[in-house]
Amino acid sequence: MLLGAVALAIASSLAVPAIAQKRIYIANDDHTDYFWSGDAAQYRSAFLSTLDYYMNQIESTAGNISDHQARYNMDCSLWLWEYERNKSATAYQRLIGHLRTGKLSMPLNPAVLCYGAAPAEAVLRGMYYAGRIERRESLRFPLVVAMENQTLPGGVASLWAGAGAQYSWRGVCGCASQTSWGNRPREIYHFNGPDGTGVCMKWNTMRGDNEGVGGYAEARDPSAAVDYLTSNSAFLASWPWQASAAFGYGWDDMQSTTSSFVSTAQSKANASRRVIVSNEVDFFEDFLANYSSQIPTFSGSFGNEWDLYSASMGEVTADFRRHIEKLRTAESMASVVSLFDAAFMTPRTTARDLAFMAAGLYYEHDWTADGPVSRSTRAQFQRDQLTNLMNFVNPLLADATTAIGTRIAQPGGTERHFVFNPLSWTRSEAADLPSTLAQPLHVIDVATGFQTPSQVIGSGSTQKVRILASDVPAVGYKVFEVRSGAGQSFPAAATVSGGTIDNGLYAVTLGASGAITSVVDHKDANRQLVESGGSMHNLGSGSGSITVEQTGPVSVTLRVVAGGSPAHETRVTLFAGLDRVDVEGTITANFSSNVSYDYRFNLAGATLRHEEIGMVAKVARAAQGGDYADQNTRTDWLSFGHFADFSTASRGVTLSNWDSPFFQAGNSTVTSLDGSTPRLRACVGMQVDGTGLGIQNQGGDSRFTNRFSIRTHGAYDPAAAMKFSLEHQNPFVAARVNGTSGSPLPATSWRLLDLPSNDVLLWALKPAEEGISQGLIARVWNLAEGSRSFTLALPSNTLTSARRTTHLETDLGAVTLANGAVSGSLARQQMATYRLFPGGLVIGDVTPPAGITDLRGP
């Protein structure tokens, strides 16, 4: 490697062994406080002029020795995004050329983010722009950064590694914080997720202010940073290695330019010390080549801090999450359509790119909203990101639904509907058919010829026919026919007595306040699930009359309009034969307080686990065998992914969570973590650190929806908990069949995918970013607590080839097929992504570039 050759040459000339010579890396960047220091127009101007300035500096110092040549580090891909869209093709290629030589560097992250409220798929989609640049320009981006916020989730390590990242550094603000950020037990370490993959993390103790080492502008004064790394006794006591680094210059500046890194490197270098103008990657390559075995490995979460401020717009944050979830269904249906219409995704490229960038920008770290940009402007920025996501997801789902309906064969003179299942296992659920056929009516399962239970909900143009759709195939559909006439009668799905609803599996009592006062589990000898004297789904006030909103052989729903403060209503639904209790809470008034639903379970001695960000975490400190760090954390509100689960050795309960971003575990506080009290509070909205941080009064919103589902079980099974939650949060899609007898898809049922595993689940299925000629992209996740083997096949379109890719769809290598299927093994909680080429597909050029260029020092 050229950097190594230069280092050796300098070392030889100074007669000092290269490994013994001190190497200090100083890296220049301009910390991006998007919609805090400036708005989109201001930052666009700053990005363009700053990059031009530093490219000029790079070119003007090209004659210096390598250590003293200018380099510049973008801290997010938004810089390149704006440059590509607002400069000429020639200027863009100039920038790419400097990326290729390593004089410019860029991380995978789209902006500087807080990850605690982000679904795993949002974390990945936010990095997709960088992935597209990798493939288009034959580059690789091994850096990822998450700056300034004092906390960091644990599962992002695996997501970052799976996306292709190898290195990261963090510096904190030490402001707007209730954490203890000092005295870090690890200054640099292998930061791994639960699957054993991760990045090398440089996260130094901040002993001074945030414009020094450990802050987010470590090299704000490059000369002082060199002196600190050379002679500060406290630092040297924790850093025994000869290679050290100080990264970051821009701090809170809207824009900054300087030549001080080059001049400092020149003036501070001497016979015993190299001072290197760094692209950050060069430091990690040097350090790991010499000291990798000397640093610790750490896995675990530090909780949430600034992440929590996204709950100051609770409904917008919930709706963003809903649309990330809806993307799963939209893309799986688009995958089906693209097999028949190769151009289906083509006109959606612009909307897709904006949506995926929004998946990152929504979680931009400056939710504090306490900077020069007004709170109202920041709030609108958040709403704009939601709009960008919706503008891709909703039309994609609608168009794919219509397109599938027109391709399913049916005889004339019938009213048929298909029910689509986006998940990777056969399942039975309720489905709402958009039929306006006059009553009486009945519904036939076309595949079996038998009548299925049905009931009419709504009326007129909003009428739907709710059915129990049984055994709908994985990533596939089943067809049902609506016929006139009464048909066979079925018993009600549940009985109702006052406020109690009972379907033979559960008896649930809804109270006048909207809280659930009793859940009796008939499967477990009529065991009471609610803590004695407690309740579930409790907002703490209100009183209303309980009514039966819907009843029939498929489902029965109780509703109470409870009023209270804030005003709210609750719906509880039980289904015929389905093992779950659905609960929907709607707040119908604005509020400025911290609002959450309180759930208290009768499960003494239970262990609490939950989906964090890219991992399933045990709520306990590392010292107690849990997944939360022993220090430098904030644990009053934890990330609330698809589920939380309380389990003893023999029984437990899973709470599926569709909308809430955070929950409080037991009696946890900022500094204490309580995973042993069987209670959680699910956040609706809050300004947890007061009105000065976040968006006040929930941005004026006055309607907040939070949906949960409860299921009891025996011994804890993480994959079963996730499957239950995905079923709750990914309902069937039902639509009219409009094909003819000659349409290409079967008239009864069909499936695209076969993944016969109880533990390895399909996480995403989509047409490749560069089009269906580049295959289908399948992401799978092993939820088990140990390694699992799996096979993945397309039974209706035999696979011809497959590749392993990063989570950003950059090819890693070919996969050998066994009997026409991908066959592999995944570690504990490991996620993996594959490129699949179905038979009959016109395949584009999938030859990988002759050489992938890693961003590294020259």
Stockholm file with secondary structure:
# STOCKHOLM 1.0

chainA/1-858         MLLGAVALAIASSLAVPAIAQKRIYIANDDHTDYFWSGDAAQYRSAFLSTLDYYMNQIESTAGNISDHQARYNMDCSLWLWEYERNKSATAYQRLIGHLRTGKLSMPLNPAVLCYGAAPAEAVLRGMYYAGRIERRESLRFPLVVAMENQTLPGGVASLWAGAGAQYSWRGVCGCASQTSWGNRPREIYHFNGPDGTGVCMKWNTMRGDNEGVGGYAEARDPSAAVDYLTSNSAFLASWPWQASAAFGYGWDDMQSTTSSFVSTAQSKANASRRVIVSNEVDFFEDFLANYSSQIPTFSGSFGNEWDLYSASMGEVTADFRRHIEKLRTAESMASVVSLFDAAFMTPRTTARDLAFMAAGLYYEHDWTADGPVSRSTRAQFQRDQLTNLMNFVNPLLADATTAIGTRIAQPGGTERHFVFNPLSWTRSEAADLPSTLAQPLHVIDVATGFQTPSQVIGSGSTQKVRILASDVPAVGYKVFEVRSGAGQSFPAAATVSGGTIDNGLYAVTLGASGAITSVVDHKDANRQLVESGGSMHNLGSGSGSITVEQTGPVSVTLRVVAGGSPAHETRVTLFAGLDRVDVEGTITANFSSNVSYDYRFNLAGATLRHEEIGMVAKVARAAQGGDYADQNTRTDWLSFGHFADFSTASRGVTLSNWDSPFFQAGNSTVTSLDGSTPRLRACVGMQVDGTGLGIQNQGGDSRFTNRFSIRTHGAYDPAAAMKFSLEHQNPFVAARVNGTSGSPLPATSWRLLDLPSNDVLLWALKPAEEGISQGLIARVWNLAEGSRSFTLALPSNTLTSARRTTHLETDLGAVTLANGAVSGSLARQQMATYRLFPGGLVIGDVTPPAGITDLRGP
#=GR chainA/1-858 SS CHHHHHHHHHHHHHTCCTTTSEEEEEECBCCCCBTTTBCHHHHHHHHHHHHHHHHHHHHHTTTSCGGGSCCEECSSTHHHHHHHHHSCHHHHHHHHHHHHHTSEECCSCSSSBCCTTCCHHHHHHHTHHHHHHHHHHTEECCBCCCCBSSCCCSTHHHHHHHHTCCEEEECBCCCSCCSCCSSCSCSEEEEECTTSCEEEEEECCCCSCTTSTTBSCTTSSHHHHHHHHHHCHHHHHHCCSSEEEEECCCTTCSSCCCSHHHHHHHHHCBTTEEEEEECSHHHHHHHHHHHGGGSCEECCBCBCSGGGGGGGGHHHHHHHHHHHHHHHHHHHHHHHHHTTCTTTTGGGHHHHHHHHHHHHHTTBSCTTCCSSSCHHHHHHHHHHHHHHHHHHHHHHHHHHHHHHHHHBCCCTTCCEEEEEECSSSCEEEEEEECCCCCSSEEEEETTTCCEECEEEESCGGGCEEEEEEEEECTTEEEEEEEEESCCCCCCCSSEEETTEEECSSEEEEECTTSCEEEEEEGGGTTEECBCTTCCBSBCSCCCCCEEEEEESSSEEEEEEEEETTTTEEEEEEEETTCSCEEEEEEECSCCCSCEEEEEEBSCTTCEEEEECSSSEEESSBGGGTSSBCSSSCBCSSEECCSEEEEECSSCEEEEEESSCSEEEETTCCSSCCCCSSSEEEEEEECCTTCTTSSCGGGGGCCCEEEEEEEEEESSCCHHHHHHHHHHHHSCCEEEECCCCTTCSBCSSEEESCBCCCSSEEEEEEEECTTCGGGCEEEEEEECSSSCEEEEEBCTTSCEEEEEEECTTSCEEEEECEETTEEEEEECTTCEEEEEEEETTCCCCCCCCCSCCEECCCC
#=GC SS_cons         CHHHHHHHHHHHHHTCCTTTSEEEEEECBCCCCBTTTBCHHHHHHHHHHHHHHHHHHHHHTTTSCGGGSCCEECSSTHHHHHHHHHSCHHHHHHHHHHHHHTSEECCSCSSSBCCTTCCHHHHHHHTHHHHHHHHHHTEECCBCCCCBSSCCCSTHHHHHHHHTCCEEEECBCCCSCCSCCSSCSCSEEEEECTTSCEEEEEECCCCSCTTSTTBSCTTSSHHHHHHHHHHCHHHHHHCCSSEEEEECCCTTCSSCCCSHHHHHHHHHCBTTEEEEEECSHHHHHHHHHHHGGGSCEECCBCBCSGGGGGGGGHHHHHHHHHHHHHHHHHHHHHHHHHTTCTTTTGGGHHHHHHHHHHHHHTTBSCTTCCSSSCHHHHHHHHHHHHHHHHHHHHHHHHHHHHHHHHHBCCCTTCCEEEEEECSSSCEEEEEEECCCCCSSEEEEETTTCCEECEEEESCGGGCEEEEEEEEECTTEEEEEEEEESCCCCCCCSSEEETTEEECSSEEEEECTTSCEEEEEEGGGTTEECBCTTCCBSBCSCCCCCEEEEEESSSEEEEEEEEETTTTEEEEEEEETTCSCEEEEEEECSCCCSCEEEEEEBSCTTCEEEEECSSSEEESSBGGGTSSBCSSSCBCSSEECCSEEEEECSSCEEEEEESSCSEEEETTCCSSCCCCSSSEEEEEEECCTTCTTSSCGGGGGCCCEEEEEEEEEESSCCHHHHHHHHHHHHSCCEEEECCCCTTCSBCSSEEESCBCCCSSEEEEEEEECTTCGGGCEEEEEEECSSSCEEEEEBCTTSCEEEEEEECTTSCEEEEECEETTEEEEEECTTCEEEEEEEETTCCCCCCCCCSCCEECCCC
//
